[in-house]
Amino acid sequence: MAKTILTVDDSASIRQMVSFTLKDAGYSVSEAVDGQDGLDKARAGNFNLVFTDQNMPRMDGLTLIKQLRGLPQYKTVPILMLTTESSDGMKAQGRAAGATGWLVKPFDPQKLLEVVRKVIG
């Protein structure tokens, strides 16, 4: 059975690019339009990996990560930030919130897949 990945981003074009890249590599992908939508979908399903943007309406990425880490089924699930934010301070906040890793937009599809394979196989 394919590994399932949740991608959370308020940009439809980013969600489409991430989904296309992951589906093409054999992963099953669900999309969420912001952090609150992502949290709702994460609660309703079981994902092997979560990608989240930082800057989104209703709930930002760091808040989403903290909320997910508070759920028993997401204590150990890899959560990767995929964002334009690249400052060391923001990355430190991401690690403190529970992010597994950090990718900066625009992303290289091959690099994205390398990271995914590293964290979930």
N, C-alpha and C positions, 0 to 999 in steps of 0.2 A: 504494500500500500504506500502511496506517495506521501512524503512528509508534507505537512500543512504549514503554511506561512501566512501570517497576518501582516499586511502592509498598511500603515496609518499615515496619511498625508493629505493636507487640504488641497494640494495641486493634483488635478485630474491627470495632467500629462505625466507627472512623476509616477503616480500610481500605475498608469498604463505601461510606462517603460519598465518599471520594476516587475510588474505582473508578467509582461511579455517575456522578459529575460528569465524569470524563474519558471514560468510554465513551459517555456522552450526547453528548459533543462530537466523537466519532469516533475517539478514540484506542484502541489495544489495551493492556490493562492486565494485569499479573501481580502477584500479591500474595505477600509474605513475612511471616512471623509474628515474626521478630526479625532482628538483624543477621547472625547466622550463616546463617540460612535465606536472607536477602537476598544474601549473598556467594555462597552455593552456586548460587542461581538466576542471579545476574549472570554467574558463570563459565560456566554452561550455555547462556546465551542472549546475544543482543546487544540492548541497550536503548538508546533514544535519550535517555532521561531517567530519573533515579532520584530518588524522594522517600524520605527517611528521617526517622524519629523520632530523638530523642536517647536517652531513657531506656527501655531494653529489656533483657530478660534475655539471657544468653549473649554478646551483643556489643552495645555501645552505638553510637549513630549516628556519633560522631567516629571511633571505631575502624573502623567499616565504611567510612567515606569514605577513610581512610588506606589501607585494604586495597584498595579499588577503584582508587584513584589509582596503586597499585603494579602494576595490571594494564594491559598495553599497550592493550587495547581500551577502557579507561575513563579514559585520560589526559585526554581532552578532552570527555567526555560530561558534560553538565550534571548536577549533583547538588544537590538542594534539600533543606534541612532543613525539616521540618514538625513543630513541637514546641511544647510549652508554655513551654520555656525562652526567655527574652527578654532576659537581661542582656547588656550590652555585652561583658563578659568572655567569656561563652559564645559570642557571635557572633564575637568575635575568634578564639577557638579553632577555630570552624567554618571561618572563612576560612583560617586557618593549615593546617588539615587538608585543604583543597581544596574546600570547599563553594562552589557557585556563587551561592547565595542562601539566604534565610531567610524562612519564613512561620511565623506564630504561630497556634497553635490557641486557640480554635476559629477555623476559617478561613471566609472568605466564598467560596462556590463561583465567583462571577464573578471575584473577585480571583485565585483559584487558576488559573482558565483564562487570565486576562490574562498571568500570569507564565509559564505553560506556553507560550503562543503566542509570547511574547517570546524565550524561550530555545530553542525547537525548531520554531516555526512551526505 
